[in-house]
Amino acid sequence: MEQIPSFNQIIEKSIIDNWDYNALTDYKGATLQFHDVARKIEKLHIMFENGGVKQGDKIALCGRNCANWAVAFLATLTYGAIAVPVLHEFTPEQIHNIVNHSEAKFLFVGDVVATQIDGTKMPGLEGIINIPDYSLALSRTDKLTYAREHLNEMFGKKYPKYFRKQHVSYYREKSGDELALINYTSGTTGFSKGVMIPYRALWGNYDFAEHVLGKNVKRGDSVISILPMAHMYGMAFEFIFEFLHGCHIYYLTRIPSPAIIAQAFTDVKPSIIIAVPLIIEKIIRKKVFPKLQNNKVRLLWNIPMLNKKLQQRICEQVRKAFGDQFYEIIIGGAAFNHEVESFLKCINFPFTVGYGATECAPIICYSDYHDFVPGSCGRAVIHMEVKIDSHDPENVPGEILARGTNVMLGYYKNPEATAQTIDADGWYHTGDLGTMDAQGNVFIRGRSKNMLLGPSGQNIYPEEIEDKLNSMQLVTESVVVQRDTKLVALVHPDMDALIDLGMHEDDIKNIMEQNRVQVNEQLPAYCKISEIEIHKQEFEKTPKKSIKRYLYK
Protein backbone atom coordinates (compact mmCIF):
# COMPACT_ATOMS: atom_id res chain seq x y z
CA MET A 1 0.00 0.00 0.00
CA GLU A 2 1.28 3.47 -0.90
CA GLN A 3 2.40 6.10 1.63
CA ILE A 4 -0.65 8.02 2.82
CA PRO A 5 -0.29 11.59 4.14
CA SER A 6 -2.13 12.61 7.31
CA PHE A 7 -5.72 13.43 6.44
CA ASN A 8 -6.23 15.56 9.55
CA GLN A 9 -3.12 17.52 8.62
CA ILE A 10 -4.76 18.31 5.26
CA ILE A 11 -7.86 19.58 7.14
CA GLU A 12 -5.59 21.70 9.31
CA LYS A 13 -3.73 23.12 6.29
CA SER A 14 -6.96 24.00 4.44
CA ILE A 15 -8.30 25.92 7.45
CA ILE A 16 -5.04 27.87 7.85
CA ASP A 17 -4.54 28.55 4.12
CA ASN A 18 -8.16 29.67 3.59
CA TRP A 19 -8.55 31.47 6.93
CA ASP A 20 -10.53 34.49 5.64
CA TYR A 21 -12.43 32.74 2.85
CA ASN A 22 -16.11 31.76 3.04
CA ALA A 23 -16.43 28.07 3.93
CA LEU A 24 -19.97 26.96 4.83
CA THR A 25 -23.33 28.66 4.26
CA ASP A 26 -26.82 27.56 5.19
CA TYR A 27 -28.66 28.59 2.00
CA LYS A 28 -30.50 31.87 2.66
CA GLY A 29 -28.90 31.86 6.14
CA ALA A 30 -25.61 32.50 7.94
CA THR A 31 -22.10 31.98 6.50
CA LEU A 32 -19.08 30.60 8.34
CA GLN A 33 -15.60 31.51 7.16
CA PHE A 34 -12.77 29.03 7.63
CA HIS A 35 -11.62 30.82 10.80
CA ASP A 36 -15.18 30.55 12.19
CA VAL A 37 -15.08 26.82 11.53
CA ALA A 38 -11.74 26.58 13.39
CA ARG A 39 -13.17 28.45 16.39
CA LYS A 40 -16.25 26.19 16.55
CA ILE A 41 -14.08 23.07 16.24
CA GLU A 42 -11.99 24.27 19.18
CA LYS A 43 -15.08 24.81 21.34
CA LEU A 44 -16.44 21.36 20.48
CA HIS A 45 -13.07 19.86 21.43
CA ILE A 46 -13.45 21.48 24.87
CA MET A 47 -16.89 19.85 25.20
CA PHE A 48 -15.54 16.46 24.06
CA GLU A 49 -12.72 16.60 26.56
CA ASN A 50 -15.04 17.49 29.43
CA GLY A 51 -17.53 14.87 28.29
CA GLY A 52 -14.91 12.17 28.75
CA VAL A 53 -14.42 11.47 25.03
CA LYS A 54 -11.08 9.82 24.30
CA GLN A 55 -9.30 9.20 21.01
CA GLY A 56 -10.94 6.24 19.32
CA ASP A 57 -14.35 6.85 20.90
CA LYS A 58 -17.37 7.10 18.58
CA ILE A 59 -19.43 10.25 17.99
CA ALA A 60 -22.69 9.92 16.01
CA LEU A 61 -24.26 12.67 13.90
CA CYS A 62 -27.91 12.63 12.84
CA GLY A 63 -29.58 15.63 11.22
CA ARG A 64 -30.20 17.42 7.95
CA ASN A 65 -27.22 18.82 6.05
CA CYS A 66 -26.15 22.17 7.48
CA ALA A 67 -22.97 24.09 8.34
CA ASN A 68 -22.99 22.99 11.98
CA TRP A 69 -23.29 19.31 10.96
CA ALA A 70 -20.16 19.72 8.84
CA VAL A 71 -18.29 21.44 11.69
CA ALA A 72 -19.26 18.69 14.15
CA PHE A 73 -17.95 16.06 11.71
CA LEU A 74 -14.63 17.90 11.27
CA ALA A 75 -14.36 18.39 15.04
CA THR A 76 -14.84 14.64 15.56
CA LEU A 77 -12.03 13.59 13.18
CA THR A 78 -9.61 16.31 14.28
CA TYR A 79 -10.09 15.30 17.93
CA GLY A 80 -9.15 11.71 17.08
CA ALA A 81 -12.65 10.32 17.61
CA ILE A 82 -14.51 8.12 15.10
CA ALA A 83 -17.50 9.67 13.32
CA VAL A 84 -20.75 7.73 12.89
CA PRO A 85 -22.93 9.61 10.34
CA VAL A 86 -26.59 8.54 10.51
CA LEU A 87 -29.30 9.37 7.93
CA HIS A 88 -31.79 11.68 9.61
CA GLU A 89 -34.69 9.94 7.82
CA PHE A 90 -34.14 6.76 9.81
CA THR A 91 -36.86 5.91 12.34
CA PRO A 92 -36.12 6.53 16.04
CA GLU A 93 -35.70 2.78 16.57
CA GLN A 94 -33.13 2.60 13.77
CA ILE A 95 -31.22 5.58 15.20
CA HIS A 96 -31.19 3.95 18.65
CA ASN A 97 -29.90 0.71 17.06
CA ILE A 98 -26.99 2.43 15.31
CA VAL A 99 -26.00 4.54 18.30
CA ASN A 100 -25.99 1.48 20.55
CA HIS A 101 -24.31 -0.85 18.05
CA SER A 102 -21.55 1.68 17.37
CA GLU A 103 -21.09 2.37 21.12
CA ALA A 104 -21.21 6.12 20.47
CA LYS A 105 -20.33 8.42 23.41
CA PHE A 106 -21.96 11.55 21.95
CA LEU A 107 -24.85 12.06 19.55
CA PHE A 108 -25.37 15.27 17.56
CA VAL A 109 -29.02 15.72 16.52
CA GLY A 110 -30.93 18.04 14.21
CA ASP A 111 -34.04 19.85 15.45
CA VAL A 112 -36.48 17.29 14.00
CA VAL A 113 -34.53 14.22 15.17
CA ALA A 114 -34.24 15.76 18.65
CA THR A 115 -38.02 15.54 19.11
CA GLN A 116 -38.19 11.89 18.01
CA ILE A 117 -35.42 10.04 19.83
CA ASP A 118 -35.43 8.72 23.39
CA GLY A 119 -32.22 9.15 25.38
CA THR A 120 -33.19 6.38 27.81
CA LYS A 121 -32.92 3.88 24.94
CA MET A 122 -29.28 4.86 24.34
CA PRO A 123 -27.72 4.23 27.76
CA GLY A 124 -24.12 4.39 26.52
CA LEU A 125 -24.31 8.06 25.56
CA GLU A 126 -22.60 10.70 27.71
CA GLY A 127 -24.43 13.48 25.96
CA ILE A 128 -26.82 14.50 23.16
CA ILE A 129 -25.92 17.79 21.47
CA ASN A 130 -28.34 19.90 19.41
CA ILE A 131 -26.76 20.66 16.02
CA PRO A 132 -28.34 24.13 15.48
CA ASP A 133 -26.67 25.76 18.52
CA TYR A 134 -24.60 22.96 20.15
CA SER A 135 -26.73 23.18 23.29
CA LEU A 136 -27.14 20.06 25.40
CA ALA A 137 -30.31 18.01 24.91
CA LEU A 138 -28.93 15.47 27.39
CA SER A 139 -25.94 15.39 29.71
CA ARG A 140 -25.03 12.49 31.95
CA THR A 141 -22.01 14.14 33.59
CA ASP A 142 -21.71 17.33 35.65
CA LYS A 143 -18.40 18.12 33.98
CA LEU A 144 -19.99 18.21 30.52
CA THR A 145 -22.90 20.34 31.77
CA TYR A 146 -20.46 22.78 33.38
CA ALA A 147 -18.33 22.93 30.21
CA ARG A 148 -21.32 23.80 28.02
CA GLU A 149 -22.58 26.45 30.46
CA HIS A 150 -19.11 28.05 30.72
CA LEU A 151 -17.87 27.28 27.19
CA ASN A 152 -17.00 30.84 26.12
CA GLU A 153 -15.26 31.45 29.44
CA MET A 154 -13.19 28.24 29.11
CA PHE A 155 -12.36 29.11 25.49
CA GLY A 156 -11.25 32.60 26.58
CA LYS A 157 -8.96 31.18 29.28
CA LYS A 158 -7.38 28.77 26.78
CA TYR A 159 -6.81 31.56 24.22
CA PRO A 160 -6.57 34.82 26.20
CA LYS A 161 -5.07 36.88 23.35
CA TYR A 162 -7.40 35.92 20.51
CA PHE A 163 -7.61 32.66 18.62
CA ARG A 164 -5.26 32.66 15.62
CA LYS A 165 -3.97 30.41 12.85
CA GLN A 166 -1.01 29.26 14.92
CA HIS A 167 -3.41 27.73 17.47
CA VAL A 168 -4.84 25.31 14.88
CA SER A 169 -3.23 21.96 15.67
CA TYR A 170 -5.10 18.70 15.25
CA TYR A 171 -4.79 15.03 16.07
CA ARG A 172 -2.56 13.13 13.66
CA GLU A 173 -3.78 9.64 12.78
CA LYS A 174 -1.11 6.99 13.36
CA SER A 175 -1.52 5.35 9.93
CA GLY A 176 -3.74 5.36 6.88
CA ASP A 177 -5.39 2.20 8.18
CA GLU A 178 -6.65 3.92 11.32
CA LEU A 179 -10.47 3.96 11.53
CA ALA A 180 -11.97 7.39 10.68
CA LEU A 181 -15.69 6.71 10.47
CA ILE A 182 -18.36 4.01 10.46
CA ASN A 183 -21.08 4.40 7.85
CA TYR A 184 -24.15 2.23 8.36
CA THR A 185 -25.73 0.88 5.19
CA SER A 186 -29.13 0.69 6.87
CA GLY A 187 -30.76 1.15 10.22
CA THR A 188 -32.32 -2.24 10.91
CA THR A 189 -30.41 -4.47 13.31
CA GLY A 190 -30.84 -7.63 11.25
CA PHE A 191 -29.51 -6.01 8.08
CA SER A 192 -27.27 -3.33 9.52
CA LYS A 193 -23.69 -3.26 8.30
CA GLY A 194 -21.35 -0.66 9.75
CA VAL A 195 -18.82 0.02 6.99
CA MET A 196 -15.47 0.83 8.61
CA ILE A 197 -13.86 3.60 6.55
CA PRO A 198 -10.15 4.20 7.29
CA TYR A 199 -8.34 7.51 6.85
CA ARG A 200 -6.59 6.20 3.72
CA ALA A 201 -9.99 5.76 2.00
CA LEU A 202 -11.01 9.35 2.81
CA TRP A 203 -7.64 10.54 1.48
CA GLY A 204 -7.89 8.30 -1.62
CA ASN A 205 -11.23 9.83 -2.57
CA TYR A 206 -10.01 13.37 -1.87
CA ASP A 207 -6.79 12.82 -3.84
CA PHE A 208 -8.80 11.40 -6.76
CA ALA A 209 -11.05 14.50 -6.77
CA GLU A 210 -7.99 16.79 -6.67
CA HIS A 211 -6.51 14.99 -9.68
CA VAL A 212 -9.65 15.11 -11.84
CA LEU A 213 -11.38 18.29 -10.64
CA GLY A 214 -8.70 20.38 -8.92
CA LYS A 215 -7.71 22.30 -12.05
CA ASN A 216 -11.34 23.09 -12.99
CA VAL A 217 -12.70 23.93 -9.54
CA LYS A 218 -10.95 26.96 -8.03
CA ARG A 219 -10.36 28.08 -4.46
CA GLY A 220 -13.31 30.26 -3.44
CA ASP A 221 -15.68 28.65 -5.98
CA SER A 222 -19.22 27.88 -4.84
CA VAL A 223 -20.81 24.42 -4.69
CA ILE A 224 -24.18 23.14 -3.46
CA SER A 225 -24.58 20.20 -1.09
CA ILE A 226 -27.72 18.32 -2.18
CA LEU A 227 -27.00 14.71 -1.23
CA PRO A 228 -27.03 13.76 2.47
CA MET A 229 -23.59 14.06 4.10
CA ALA A 230 -24.45 10.91 6.04
CA HIS A 231 -24.11 9.14 2.66
CA MET A 232 -20.51 8.62 1.45
CA TYR A 233 -21.20 9.99 -2.05
CA GLY A 234 -22.40 13.35 -0.73
CA MET A 235 -19.78 13.44 2.01
CA ALA A 236 -16.80 12.78 -0.25
CA PHE A 237 -17.70 14.95 -3.24
CA GLU A 238 -20.00 17.69 -1.96
CA PHE A 239 -18.17 18.32 1.30
CA ILE A 240 -14.73 16.84 1.97
CA PHE A 241 -13.06 17.60 -1.39
CA GLU A 242 -14.54 21.11 -1.57
CA PHE A 243 -13.69 22.01 2.02
CA LEU A 244 -10.10 20.81 1.63
CA HIS A 245 -9.85 22.63 -1.71
CA GLY A 246 -10.96 25.97 -0.22
CA CYS A 247 -14.42 26.12 -1.79
CA HIS A 248 -17.59 27.75 -0.45
CA ILE A 249 -20.25 25.09 0.28
CA TYR A 250 -23.96 25.93 0.39
CA TYR A 251 -26.34 23.66 2.34
CA LEU A 252 -29.99 23.62 1.31
CA THR A 253 -30.95 22.59 4.92
CA ARG A 254 -34.53 21.77 3.81
CA ILE A 255 -35.89 18.79 1.84
CA PRO A 256 -34.27 19.34 -1.58
CA SER A 257 -37.33 19.45 -3.85
CA PRO A 258 -36.70 20.07 -7.58
CA ALA A 259 -38.01 23.65 -7.23
CA ILE A 260 -35.64 24.47 -4.33
CA ILE A 261 -32.70 22.83 -6.12
CA ALA A 262 -33.42 24.71 -9.37
CA GLN A 263 -33.59 28.04 -7.51
CA ALA A 264 -30.35 27.25 -5.65
CA PHE A 265 -28.56 26.51 -8.96
CA THR A 266 -29.66 29.93 -10.26
CA ASP A 267 -28.58 31.77 -7.09
CA VAL A 268 -25.35 29.96 -6.24
CA LYS A 269 -24.05 29.06 -9.72
CA PRO A 270 -21.99 26.06 -8.55
CA SER A 271 -18.69 25.23 -10.28
CA ILE A 272 -19.27 21.47 -10.06
CA ILE A 273 -22.51 19.52 -9.60
CA ILE A 274 -22.72 16.10 -7.92
CA ALA A 275 -26.08 14.36 -8.25
CA VAL A 276 -28.05 11.16 -8.31
CA PRO A 277 -29.90 10.39 -11.58
CA LEU A 278 -33.35 11.23 -10.20
CA ILE A 279 -32.50 14.90 -9.57
CA ILE A 280 -31.13 15.40 -13.10
CA GLU A 281 -33.94 13.43 -14.72
CA LYS A 282 -36.63 15.48 -12.93
CA ILE A 283 -35.14 18.81 -13.99
CA ILE A 284 -34.68 17.64 -17.61
CA ARG A 285 -38.19 16.17 -17.84
CA LYS A 286 -39.89 19.21 -16.24
CA LYS A 287 -37.84 22.09 -17.62
CA VAL A 288 -36.45 20.86 -20.95
CA PHE A 289 -38.46 18.07 -22.58
CA PRO A 290 -41.75 20.07 -22.72
CA LYS A 291 -39.97 22.74 -24.83
CA LEU A 292 -39.00 20.11 -27.39
CA GLN A 293 -42.56 19.06 -28.05
CA ASN A 294 -43.71 21.90 -30.33
CA ASN A 295 -43.78 21.28 -34.10
CA LYS A 296 -41.16 23.90 -35.02
CA VAL A 297 -38.52 22.40 -32.71
CA ARG A 298 -39.33 18.88 -33.91
CA LEU A 299 -38.92 19.97 -37.52
CA LEU A 300 -35.59 21.72 -36.94
CA TRP A 301 -34.32 18.73 -34.91
CA ASN A 302 -34.60 16.56 -38.03
CA ILE A 303 -32.83 18.94 -40.46
CA PRO A 304 -29.08 18.07 -40.42
CA MET A 305 -27.85 21.60 -41.21
CA LEU A 306 -30.01 23.23 -38.56
CA ASN A 307 -30.16 20.65 -35.80
CA LYS A 308 -26.57 21.35 -34.68
CA LYS A 309 -27.43 24.97 -33.97
CA LEU A 310 -30.66 23.92 -32.28
CA GLN A 311 -28.81 21.39 -30.12
CA GLN A 312 -26.30 24.08 -29.16
CA ARG A 313 -29.12 26.45 -28.13
CA ILE A 314 -30.86 23.71 -26.15
CA CYS A 315 -27.57 22.82 -24.43
CA GLU A 316 -27.18 26.49 -23.42
CA GLN A 317 -30.70 26.46 -21.95
CA VAL A 318 -30.03 23.25 -20.04
CA ARG A 319 -26.79 24.73 -18.72
CA LYS A 320 -28.74 27.77 -17.47
CA ALA A 321 -31.10 25.46 -15.57
CA PHE A 322 -28.05 24.32 -13.59
CA GLY A 323 -26.49 27.77 -13.05
CA ASP A 324 -24.30 27.86 -16.19
CA GLN A 325 -21.00 28.08 -14.26
CA PHE A 326 -20.23 24.39 -13.72
CA TYR A 327 -17.41 22.37 -15.27
CA GLU A 328 -19.43 19.14 -15.41
CA ILE A 329 -22.21 17.22 -13.70
CA ILE A 330 -21.14 13.93 -12.12
CA ILE A 331 -23.99 11.42 -11.82
CA GLY A 332 -23.80 8.35 -9.62
CA GLY A 333 -25.57 6.20 -7.08
CA ALA A 334 -27.95 4.37 -9.44
CA ALA A 335 -28.56 3.53 -13.08
CA PHE A 336 -29.10 6.60 -15.28
CA ASN A 337 -32.24 6.71 -17.44
CA HIS A 338 -31.22 5.76 -20.99
CA GLU A 339 -33.52 8.31 -22.68
CA VAL A 340 -32.18 11.23 -20.62
CA GLU A 341 -28.56 10.08 -21.02
CA SER A 342 -28.93 9.81 -24.82
CA PHE A 343 -30.51 13.27 -25.00
CA LEU A 344 -27.73 14.90 -22.95
CA LYS A 345 -25.07 13.21 -25.07
CA CYS A 346 -26.85 14.34 -28.25
CA ILE A 347 -26.68 18.03 -27.22
CA ASN A 348 -23.04 17.67 -26.01
CA PHE A 349 -23.97 18.48 -22.43
CA PRO A 350 -21.00 18.18 -20.01
CA PHE A 351 -22.00 15.22 -17.84
CA THR A 352 -20.42 11.97 -16.78
CA VAL A 353 -21.50 8.89 -14.84
CA GLY A 354 -19.37 7.41 -12.06
CA TYR A 355 -19.57 4.23 -10.03
CA GLY A 356 -18.86 3.52 -6.40
CA ALA A 357 -19.97 1.91 -3.16
CA THR A 358 -20.09 2.89 0.51
CA GLU A 359 -17.43 0.20 1.03
CA CYS A 360 -15.02 2.27 -1.12
CA ALA A 361 -15.90 5.63 0.45
CA PRO A 362 -17.24 5.64 -2.37
CA ILE A 363 -15.38 6.03 -5.69
CA ILE A 364 -14.39 3.07 -7.89
CA CYS A 365 -14.83 4.25 -11.51
CA TYR A 366 -14.98 7.64 -13.25
CA SER A 367 -14.10 9.39 -16.51
CA ASP A 368 -14.05 13.10 -17.31
CA TYR A 369 -16.98 14.07 -19.54
CA HIS A 370 -14.59 14.58 -22.48
CA ASP A 371 -13.63 10.88 -22.30
CA PHE A 372 -16.90 9.45 -21.03
CA VAL A 373 -18.30 6.53 -23.06
CA PRO A 374 -22.14 6.58 -23.04
CA GLY A 375 -23.65 3.66 -21.17
CA SER A 376 -20.50 3.14 -19.09
CA CYS A 377 -19.57 4.35 -15.63
CA GLY A 378 -15.98 5.26 -16.45
CA ARG A 379 -12.69 3.52 -15.75
CA ALA A 380 -10.91 2.52 -12.53
CA VAL A 381 -9.81 5.67 -10.69
CA ILE A 382 -6.38 6.55 -9.32
CA HIS A 383 -5.43 4.36 -6.29
CA MET A 384 -7.90 1.66 -7.40
CA GLU A 385 -7.93 -1.35 -9.72
CA VAL A 386 -11.00 -3.08 -11.11
CA LYS A 387 -11.58 -6.45 -12.74
CA ILE A 388 -14.56 -8.47 -13.94
CA ASP A 389 -14.91 -11.98 -12.55
CA SER A 390 -15.62 -13.55 -15.96
CA HIS A 391 -13.80 -15.75 -18.49
CA ASP A 392 -14.64 -13.12 -21.14
CA PRO A 393 -14.96 -9.71 -19.41
CA GLU A 394 -15.79 -7.84 -22.63
CA ASN A 395 -18.78 -9.97 -23.55
CA VAL A 396 -19.86 -12.11 -20.59
CA PRO A 397 -20.98 -10.21 -17.47
CA GLY A 398 -19.29 -11.11 -14.20
CA GLU A 399 -19.11 -9.65 -10.72
CA ILE A 400 -17.27 -6.32 -10.51
CA LEU A 401 -14.29 -6.60 -8.13
CA ALA A 402 -12.31 -3.63 -6.79
CA ARG A 403 -9.05 -3.35 -4.85
CA GLY A 404 -6.95 -0.49 -3.55
CA THR A 405 -6.61 2.48 -1.19
CA ASN A 406 -10.34 3.25 -1.03
CA VAL A 407 -11.50 -0.18 0.17
CA MET A 408 -12.97 -0.38 3.69
CA LEU A 409 -11.40 -2.19 6.63
CA GLY A 410 -14.50 -4.38 6.90
CA TYR A 411 -17.90 -4.40 8.62
CA TYR A 412 -17.98 -3.33 12.27
CA LYS A 413 -18.46 -6.30 14.61
CA ASN A 414 -19.25 -8.52 11.62
CA PRO A 415 -16.21 -10.60 10.59
CA GLU A 416 -18.40 -13.13 8.77
CA ALA A 417 -19.85 -10.50 6.40
CA THR A 418 -16.37 -8.99 5.98
CA ALA A 419 -14.90 -12.37 4.94
CA GLN A 420 -17.71 -12.84 2.42
CA THR A 421 -17.09 -9.41 0.88
CA ILE A 422 -13.29 -8.97 0.86
CA ASP A 423 -11.34 -12.00 -0.32
CA ALA A 424 -7.87 -13.19 0.69
CA ASP A 425 -6.25 -11.14 -2.10
CA GLY A 426 -7.91 -7.92 -0.95
CA TRP A 427 -10.55 -7.76 -3.70
CA TYR A 428 -13.84 -6.16 -2.66
CA HIS A 429 -16.77 -8.09 -4.17
CA THR A 430 -19.29 -5.41 -5.14
CA GLY A 431 -22.25 -7.71 -5.79
CA ASP A 432 -22.81 -5.84 -9.07
CA LEU A 433 -22.52 -7.46 -12.50
CA GLY A 434 -20.64 -5.79 -15.33
CA THR A 435 -18.47 -5.99 -18.42
CA MET A 436 -15.29 -4.09 -19.31
CA ASP A 437 -14.12 -3.03 -22.77
CA ALA A 438 -10.51 -3.08 -24.03
CA GLN A 439 -10.00 0.53 -22.83
CA GLY A 440 -11.05 -0.34 -19.28
CA ASN A 441 -14.51 1.26 -19.39
CA VAL A 442 -16.88 -0.55 -17.03
CA PHE A 443 -20.51 -1.19 -18.00
CA ILE A 444 -22.93 -2.22 -15.25
CA ARG A 445 -25.17 -5.04 -16.48
CA GLY A 446 -27.14 -5.83 -13.36
CA ARG A 447 -27.27 -5.20 -9.64
CA SER A 448 -27.18 -8.41 -7.72
CA LYS A 449 -27.29 -6.49 -4.47
CA ASN A 450 -30.80 -5.24 -5.27
CA MET A 451 -30.26 -1.84 -3.67
CA LEU A 452 -32.66 0.91 -4.74
CA LEU A 453 -32.06 4.65 -4.45
CA GLY A 454 -34.33 7.09 -2.66
CA PRO A 455 -35.24 10.55 -4.03
CA SER A 456 -32.31 12.28 -2.32
CA GLY A 457 -29.75 9.54 -2.71
CA GLN A 458 -30.72 7.39 0.30
CA ASN A 459 -29.99 3.68 0.05
CA ILE A 460 -33.14 1.54 0.09
CA TYR A 461 -32.77 -2.16 0.79
CA PRO A 462 -35.90 -3.98 -0.42
CA GLU A 463 -35.11 -7.07 1.69
CA GLU A 464 -35.67 -5.04 4.86
CA ILE A 465 -39.12 -3.91 3.74
CA GLU A 466 -39.97 -7.40 2.51
CA ASP A 467 -38.88 -8.85 5.83
CA LYS A 468 -41.44 -6.64 7.61
CA LEU A 469 -44.14 -7.32 5.02
CA ASN A 470 -43.67 -11.08 5.15
CA SER A 471 -44.48 -11.06 8.85
CA MET A 472 -47.85 -9.38 8.23
CA GLN A 473 -51.14 -11.23 8.23
CA LEU A 474 -51.84 -13.48 5.26
CA VAL A 475 -48.60 -12.55 3.44
CA THR A 476 -46.59 -15.53 2.16
CA GLU A 477 -43.86 -13.67 0.25
CA SER A 478 -43.21 -10.30 -1.33
CA VAL A 479 -40.98 -8.36 -3.72
CA VAL A 480 -40.47 -4.60 -3.45
CA VAL A 481 -39.79 -2.80 -6.74
CA GLN A 482 -39.27 0.82 -7.78
CA ARG A 483 -41.53 2.42 -10.38
CA ASP A 484 -40.48 5.97 -11.24
CA THR A 485 -39.98 7.44 -7.77
CA LYS A 486 -42.45 5.18 -5.94
CA LEU A 487 -41.99 1.86 -4.18
CA VAL A 488 -44.52 -0.84 -4.99
CA ALA A 489 -44.82 -4.11 -3.06
CA LEU A 490 -45.79 -7.21 -5.02
CA VAL A 491 -47.39 -9.61 -2.54
CA HIS A 492 -48.26 -13.28 -2.89
CA PRO A 493 -50.91 -13.92 -0.20
CA ASP A 494 -51.52 -17.15 1.70
CA MET A 495 -54.11 -18.41 -0.80
CA ASP A 496 -55.04 -21.53 1.18
CA ALA A 497 -55.83 -19.48 4.28
CA LEU A 498 -57.87 -17.01 2.21
CA ILE A 499 -59.96 -19.83 0.73
CA ASP A 500 -60.48 -21.39 4.17
CA LEU A 501 -61.64 -18.03 5.51
CA GLY A 502 -64.01 -17.59 2.56
CA MET A 503 -62.51 -14.24 1.64
CA HIS A 504 -63.30 -12.36 -1.56
CA GLU A 505 -61.08 -10.09 -3.70
CA ASP A 506 -62.18 -6.90 -1.91
CA ASP A 507 -61.43 -8.49 1.48
CA ILE A 508 -57.90 -9.34 0.36
CA LYS A 509 -57.34 -5.79 -0.91
CA ASN A 510 -58.54 -4.31 2.40
CA ILE A 511 -56.25 -6.57 4.44
CA MET A 512 -53.25 -5.75 2.24
CA GLU A 513 -53.98 -2.03 2.54
CA GLN A 514 -53.99 -2.41 6.33
CA ASN A 515 -50.66 -4.24 6.03
CA ARG A 516 -49.26 -1.40 3.90
CA VAL A 517 -50.25 1.25 6.46
CA GLN A 518 -48.83 -0.85 9.30
CA VAL A 519 -45.50 -1.45 7.54
CA ASN A 520 -45.15 2.23 6.58
CA GLU A 521 -45.41 3.21 10.25
CA GLN A 522 -42.13 1.33 10.78
CA LEU A 523 -40.29 2.88 7.81
CA PRO A 524 -38.55 6.19 7.09
CA ALA A 525 -40.42 8.52 4.70
CA TYR A 526 -38.14 7.82 1.74
CA CYS A 527 -38.89 4.08 1.68
CA LYS A 528 -42.61 3.94 2.36
CA ILE A 529 -44.70 1.67 0.10
CA SER A 530 -47.08 3.55 -2.20
CA GLU A 531 -49.23 0.54 -3.09
CA ILE A 532 -49.52 -3.24 -2.89
CA GLU A 533 -50.15 -5.39 -5.95
CA ILE A 534 -51.52 -8.86 -5.32
CA HIS A 535 -49.91 -11.82 -7.13
CA LYS A 536 -52.06 -14.92 -6.86
CA GLN A 537 -49.30 -17.14 -8.25
CA GLU A 538 -46.14 -17.89 -6.29
CA PHE A 539 -43.09 -15.92 -7.46
CA GLU A 540 -40.65 -17.78 -9.71
CA LYS A 541 -37.55 -19.04 -7.88
CA THR A 542 -33.97 -20.03 -8.58
CA PRO A 543 -32.74 -23.53 -7.60
CA LYS A 544 -31.62 -21.96 -4.32
CA LYS A 545 -35.23 -20.84 -3.78
CA SER A 546 -34.43 -17.16 -4.14
CA ILE A 547 -37.06 -15.09 -5.95
CA LYS A 548 -36.02 -14.17 -9.50
CA ARG A 549 -36.31 -10.42 -8.88
CA TYR A 550 -35.42 -9.37 -12.40
CA LEU A 551 -38.69 -10.89 -13.66
CA TYR A 552 -40.73 -8.44 -11.58
CA LYS A 553 -38.92 -5.12 -12.07
Helices and strands as residue ranges (DSSP letters): H 7-17, E 22-26, E 31-33, H 34-50, E 58-62, H 67-79, E 82-86, H 92-102, E 104-109, H 111-116, G 119-121, E 127-130, E 136-139, H 142-149, H 151-158, G 165-167, E 179-184, E 194-198, H 199-213, E 222-225, H 232-235, I 236-240, H 241-245, E 248-251, H 258-268, E 273-275, H 277-283, I 284-288, G 289-292, H 295-301, H 304-321, E 329-331, H 338-346, E 351-353, E 355-356, G 358-360, E 363-366, E 379-380, E 384-389, E 398-404, E 410-411, H 415-421, E 428-436, E 442-447, E 452-453, E 459-460, H 462-469, E 475-483, E 486-493, H 495-500, H 505-520, G 525-527, E 529-534, G 549-552
